[in-house]
Amino acid sequence: MRLEGKTAIVTGGASGFGAGIAKKFIAEGARVMVADINSAAAADYARELGENAIAQSVDVSNGDSVSAMTDAALAAFGHIDILINNAGVTHLPAALDEISEEDFDRVLSVNVKSVYLTARSIVPHMKTRGRGAILNVASTAGVSPRPRLSWYNASKGWMITAMKSMAVELAPAGIRVNAINPVAGETPLLKSFMGEDTPEMRAKFLSTIPIGRFSTPEDMGNAACYLCSDEASMVTGVAMQVDGGRCI
């Protein structure tokens, strides 16, 4: 029970990597808010996780929605120990000069602005308590970019740089900030990354991963559990590759 007594918010927590993180945190003794723009999916998954999970509808690109999420977590839990910035989107693979402005704005709003909004809303609370852990779910795309995903790559690189800056600034306040970099995984975004989900495209992607498989929600849950637990009390400013060797 490595997270016993801890409370956590997991954005994008109803599916994919977020669901894996929420499930692991519950198993390790935490109380978890499953926060997702899909309110029905969040409610269903929170029920599945049991009495230590609650659901919250949130649009992480909207300041009022993020503030409401924070208020709901404080009302339910009394305090917030862990924040997982997991919610994310991508644009379909295409030449960088062919991505629509609408798609660009959506990627930056969900992947980038959300980190600012959650920090603005939750960091003051963590500062008053003198402790906390924040984890950005970034991507190998942020350190080893793939062509035709340029603006998604850039958004994940931003998350990593923001994490490092936050870690330096917030360390004196007792708040640790880290990131994990998954490779493509069995999540709802996989088809978007590949452009098409075919055996040939999967084989092409897998050929770049030395371990020979995609990342799983369980992989992310295990890594996130360590980085957000007291076992990692000396670890901050780290972007951990959870990628089967993809970035070597």
C-alpha positions as CSV (number, residue, x, y, z in Angstrom):
1,M,0.0,0.0,0.0
2,R,2.6,2.5,-1.2
3,L,0.0,5.3,-1.6
4,E,-2.1,4.7,1.6
5,G,-3.6,7.9,2.9
6,K,-2.8,9.8,-0.3
7,T,-5.4,11.5,-2.6
8,A,-5.0,12.0,-6.3
9,I,-6.6,13.7,-9.3
10,V,-6.0,11.9,-12.6
11,T,-7.1,13.9,-15.6
12,G,-8.2,11.8,-18.6
13,G,-8.6,9.1,-16.0
14,A,-11.5,7.2,-17.6
15,S,-9.5,5.5,-20.4
16,G,-6.1,4.6,-21.6
17,F,-3.0,5.4,-19.6
18,G,-5.1,7.5,-17.1
19,A,-7.3,4.6,-16.3
20,G,-4.2,2.4,-15.7
21,I,-2.8,5.0,-13.3
22,A,-6.1,5.4,-11.5
23,K,-6.4,1.6,-11.1
24,K,-2.9,1.2,-9.7
25,F,-3.3,4.1,-7.3
26,I,-6.5,2.6,-5.9
27,A,-4.7,-0.8,-5.5
28,E,-2.0,1.0,-3.6
29,G,-4.3,2.6,-1.1
30,A,-5.0,6.1,-2.6
31,R,-8.3,7.8,-3.0
32,V,-8.7,8.9,-6.6
33,M,-10.7,11.4,-8.6
34,V,-11.3,10.1,-12.1
35,A,-11.5,13.4,-14.0
36,D,-12.5,13.2,-17.6
37,I,-14.3,15.2,-20.3
38,N,-16.5,12.1,-20.8
39,S,-18.5,12.3,-17.7
40,A,-20.4,9.1,-18.3
41,A,-17.2,7.1,-18.8
42,A,-15.7,8.7,-15.7
43,A,-18.7,7.8,-13.6
44,D,-18.7,4.2,-14.9
45,Y,-15.0,3.7,-14.2
46,A,-15.2,5.3,-10.8
47,R,-17.9,2.8,-9.9
48,E,-15.8,0.0,-11.2
49,L,-12.8,1.1,-9.1
50,G,-14.9,1.1,-5.9
51,E,-15.6,3.3,-2.9
52,N,-12.2,5.0,-2.9
53,A,-12.8,6.5,-6.4
54,I,-15.0,9.5,-7.4
55,A,-15.8,10.9,-10.8
56,Q,-15.6,14.4,-12.1
57,S,-16.4,16.0,-15.4
58,V,-13.7,18.3,-16.5
59,D,-12.5,20.2,-19.6
60,V,-8.8,20.6,-18.8
61,S,-8.5,23.4,-21.4
62,N,-11.1,25.6,-19.5
63,G,-10.1,27.5,-16.4
64,D,-13.5,27.5,-14.7
65,S,-13.8,23.7,-15.3
66,V,-10.4,23.1,-13.8
67,S,-11.3,25.2,-10.8
68,A,-14.5,23.3,-10.3
69,M,-12.5,20.1,-10.4
70,T,-10.2,21.3,-7.7
71,D,-13.0,22.5,-5.5
72,A,-14.8,19.1,-5.9
73,A,-11.6,17.2,-5.0
74,L,-11.0,19.4,-1.9
75,A,-14.7,18.9,-0.8
76,A,-14.4,15.2,-1.2
77,F,-10.9,14.5,0.1
78,G,-10.0,17.5,2.2
79,H,-6.6,17.8,0.5
80,I,-4.8,17.0,-2.7
81,D,-1.5,15.0,-2.6
82,I,-1.0,14.1,-6.2
83,L,-1.9,15.6,-9.5
84,I,-1.6,13.6,-12.7
85,N,-1.7,15.7,-15.9
86,N,-2.7,12.9,-18.2
87,A,-5.5,14.2,-20.5
88,G,-4.1,14.6,-24.0
89,V,-5.0,14.7,-27.7
90,T,-3.2,14.6,-31.0
91,H,-3.8,15.6,-34.5
92,L,-3.8,13.0,-37.3
93,P,-0.4,12.4,-39.0
94,A,0.1,15.0,-41.7
95,A,2.7,17.5,-43.1
96,L,3.3,20.2,-40.5
97,D,2.0,22.9,-42.9
98,E,-1.2,21.0,-43.6
99,I,-2.5,20.8,-40.0
100,S,-5.5,23.0,-39.5
101,E,-5.5,25.9,-37.1
102,E,-8.4,24.3,-35.3
103,D,-6.4,21.1,-34.7
104,F,-3.3,23.0,-33.7
105,D,-5.3,25.1,-31.1
106,R,-7.0,21.9,-29.7
107,V,-3.6,20.1,-29.2
108,L,-2.1,23.1,-27.5
109,S,-5.2,23.8,-25.4
110,V,-5.5,20.2,-24.1
111,N,-1.8,19.2,-23.8
112,V,-0.2,22.6,-22.9
113,K,-2.7,25.1,-21.4
114,S,-4.1,22.4,-19.1
115,V,-0.7,22.1,-17.3
116,Y,-0.8,25.8,-16.6
117,L,-4.5,25.7,-15.5
118,T,-4.1,22.8,-13.1
119,A,-0.9,24.3,-11.6
120,R,-2.7,27.7,-11.1
121,S,-5.5,25.9,-9.4
122,I,-3.8,23.3,-7.3
123,V,-0.2,24.4,-6.6
124,P,-1.3,27.1,-4.1
125,H,-3.0,24.4,-2.0
126,M,0.0,22.2,-2.2
127,K,2.2,25.1,-1.1
128,T,0.1,25.7,2.0
129,R,0.6,22.0,3.0
130,G,4.3,22.0,2.1
131,R,4.1,18.9,0.0
132,G,2.7,17.4,-3.1
133,A,3.6,15.4,-6.3
134,I,2.7,16.4,-9.8
135,L,3.2,14.1,-12.8
136,N,2.9,15.1,-16.5
137,V,2.2,12.3,-18.8
138,A,4.3,13.4,-21.8
139,S,5.6,11.2,-24.6
140,T,8.7,9.9,-26.3
141,A,7.5,12.2,-29.0
142,G,8.8,15.1,-26.9
143,V,12.4,13.8,-27.0
144,S,12.5,11.7,-30.2
145,P,9.9,13.3,-32.5
146,R,8.2,11.4,-35.3
147,P,7.6,13.1,-38.7
148,R,4.1,14.2,-39.5
149,L,3.2,14.7,-35.8
150,S,5.1,18.0,-35.4
151,W,2.7,20.0,-33.4
152,Y,1.9,17.1,-31.1
153,N,5.6,16.4,-30.7
154,A,6.1,20.1,-29.7
155,S,3.3,20.0,-27.2
156,K,4.8,17.0,-25.4
157,G,8.3,18.6,-25.5
158,W,6.7,21.7,-23.9
159,M,5.2,19.4,-21.1
160,I,8.7,18.1,-20.4
161,T,10.3,21.5,-20.3
162,A,7.5,22.9,-18.1
163,M,7.9,20.0,-15.7
164,K,11.6,20.7,-15.3
165,S,11.0,24.4,-14.6
166,M,8.2,23.6,-12.2
167,A,10.4,21.1,-10.4
168,V,13.1,23.7,-9.8
169,E,10.7,26.4,-8.7
170,L,8.5,24.2,-6.5
171,A,11.2,22.1,-4.8
172,P,11.7,24.6,-1.9
173,A,7.9,24.4,-1.3
174,G,8.1,20.6,-0.9
175,I,6.4,19.8,-4.2
176,R,8.0,17.3,-6.6
177,V,7.3,17.4,-10.3
178,N,8.2,14.7,-12.8
179,A,7.0,13.2,-16.1
180,I,6.7,9.9,-17.8
181,N,7.3,9.3,-21.5
182,P,5.3,6.4,-22.9
183,V,5.8,5.1,-26.4
184,A,2.7,4.5,-28.4
185,G,0.3,2.3,-26.5
186,E,-3.0,0.4,-26.6
187,T,-5.1,3.5,-25.9
188,P,-7.9,5.3,-27.8
189,L,-5.2,7.6,-29.4
190,L,-3.2,4.7,-31.0
191,K,-5.1,4.8,-34.3
192,S,-4.6,8.6,-34.4
193,F,-0.9,8.3,-34.0
194,M,-0.6,5.7,-36.7
195,G,-3.1,7.2,-39.1
196,E,-4.6,3.8,-39.7
197,D,-4.7,0.7,-37.5
198,T,-3.5,-2.1,-39.7
199,P,-1.2,-5.1,-39.1
200,E,1.4,-3.6,-41.4
201,M,1.3,-0.2,-39.6
202,R,1.5,-1.9,-36.2
203,A,4.5,-3.9,-37.3
204,K,6.2,-0.8,-38.5
205,F,5.7,0.9,-35.2
206,L,6.7,-2.1,-33.2
207,S,9.9,-2.4,-35.2
208,T,11.2,0.8,-33.5
209,I,10.6,-0.6,-29.9
210,P,13.5,-2.9,-28.8
211,I,11.3,-4.7,-26.2
212,G,8.9,-5.4,-29.1
213,R,5.5,-4.3,-27.7
214,F,3.5,-1.2,-27.1
215,S,3.2,0.6,-23.7
216,T,0.3,-0.5,-21.6
217,P,-1.9,1.3,-19.0
218,E,-0.3,-1.0,-16.4
219,D,3.2,0.1,-17.4
220,M,2.2,3.7,-16.8
221,G,0.4,2.9,-13.6
222,N,3.5,1.2,-12.2
223,A,5.9,4.1,-13.2
224,A,3.5,6.8,-11.9
225,C,3.0,4.9,-8.6
226,Y,6.8,5.0,-7.9
227,L,7.3,8.6,-9.0
228,C,4.3,9.8,-6.9
229,S,5.1,7.7,-3.8
230,D,7.4,8.6,-0.9
231,E,9.9,6.1,-2.3
232,A,10.7,8.8,-4.8
233,S,11.1,11.6,-2.3
234,M,14.5,12.6,-3.8
235,V,13.3,12.4,-7.4
236,T,12.2,15.6,-9.1
237,G,12.6,17.1,-12.5
238,V,12.9,13.6,-14.2
239,A,11.3,12.6,-17.5
240,M,11.2,8.8,-17.2
241,Q,11.2,6.9,-20.4
242,V,8.6,4.1,-20.2
243,D,9.2,3.1,-23.8
244,G,10.8,-0.3,-24.1
245,G,14.0,1.2,-25.3
246,R,12.4,3.4,-28.1
247,C,14.6,6.4,-27.3
248,I,17.9,4.7,-26.9
